[in-house]
Amino acid sequence: MLDKKEKLVLLFLTQVCHDKKTYLIPTQDIAQFVSKKYVISLAELDDIMISLCKDNYLDFVVSDSKKGYYYCINLKNKGLTFKKDLIKQRRELVWLITRTLLLTVLSFVLGLLLKVIFKG
């Protein structure tokens, strides 16, 4: 199960790498996107990337050049389908809540009907 920062990083990576499987991206871009909601350091970003790699979402190689620190990211199938899986989880949650509410209303109505039938 991914935490909020990992989900945000993976969401950004799937938006950036939607056409290609492999992409070269500076760490500042990822940190800037995540910093809209959370404060993140480069060391924490490295830990998140390692965690995503262990969870089989992506492979990455760190590159240090004159212009800065870069990740060469290769999204795996699990990483490519992350957005679709997230939407699917939300749909299932909405369906579960709707089903629970409908069953609650049905049991209430059935209880009223039984009360009316056996009282009178």
N, C-alpha and C positions, 0 to 999 in steps of 0.2 A: 504494500500500500504506500502510495507516494504522499509526502507531506505537501503543504501549500506552496512552498518555495520550489520544490522539485516539479510540481505541476506547472507552475508559472514559467520556469525555465524550459521545460519540455514543450509547452504551448508556444513559446517564442520560437524555439528551434523548428517546430513543425510549420510555423508560418513562414519562416525564412527559407527553409529547405523544401518547400512544397514541390518544386519542379525537379530538383536533383536529389539524389540520395547523399551525395558528398558535397560539403560546403565548407569554405574557409571563412571563419567569422572572428572578429576581434572580441576579446573578453569584455571590453568596455561597452559594446552594444548590448550584450546579455545583461551586464550589471546595471546599465542604464534602464533597460526595460523592467527589470525586477525591482529597481529602486523606486518605482512609482508607488509600490505598495509596501515593500519591505526594505530595510537597510541590509546590505549584503557586502561582504568583503571578497577579495579575490581568492583568499584561502577557503572561505566558505563555498564560493562558486566551484573551486576545484573539488571539494568534498561532494558537492551535489553532482557534478559531472561523473565522478568515480562511482557514486551510488547509482546513477542512471545507467552507467556502463555495466555494473554488476547485476542490475535488474533486467538486462538484455534489451534496453531501449535503443542504445546507440554504441558506437565505437568512436573514440576520439584520440587524436594525437596533439600534444602541446607543441607549439612552435614559438620560439622567442626570436624576434627579428629586431631590426633597428627601429621600426615603426611601432613596436609594441608586442604584446602577448596575444597569440592567436590560437584558436582551436580549429583543427581540421576534423569536422564532424561527419560521420557516416551513420545515417539513420538506418536502423534495422526494421524489419516488418512490424514489430511491436511498437516502435517509435512512429512509424508512418501511419499506423491506424489508431494512434492515441486520441486524436480529436474525435474520430467516429465512436470510439469506445466511451469517451467522456459523455458524448451526446446520448449514447445508448443507456448509460447509467442514469442520466437525468430523466430520460423517458420512463425507465423502469421505476424510479422513485416516484414520479408523478402518478404513474399507473397504480402503484401500491397505495398511495395516499387516497386516490380517487376510489379505489376498490374498498378500502377500509371505511371511508365515509358512506358509500352506498350501502354496504352491509350494516352499518350502524343505523342508518335511516330505515332500512328494511326490517331490522329486528325491532326497532321502536314501533313501527306501524303494525307489525305482527303482534307485538305485545299488547297494543291498544285493541286490536281486533279480538284477541283471546280474552281480554278483560271484559269487553262488551258482550261476547258470546256467553261466557260462563257466569256473568253477573245477572244477566237478565234472561 
